C-alpha cells in the first residue's frame, strides 16, 4: 500500500470529523439562540402582565378615591 493513500485516508477522516464538529457547533448555537429568544419572550410577557396588574390597581384606587 502506498504511503500517500494512507495519508489521504487520514486527511479525509480528519475533514469528516471537522465537518461533524462544525455541524454540532452550529446545532448547539441554534439551540442556545432559541433558548435565549424564548427566555426574552417569557420575560416580556411577565413584564407586560405586571404592568397590566399595576395599571389595574391604579384604576381601582382612582375609582375608589373618586367615589
Secondary structure as GFF3:
##gff-version 3
##sequence-region A 1 67
A	DSSP	alpha_helix	3	66	.	.	.	ID=ss1
###
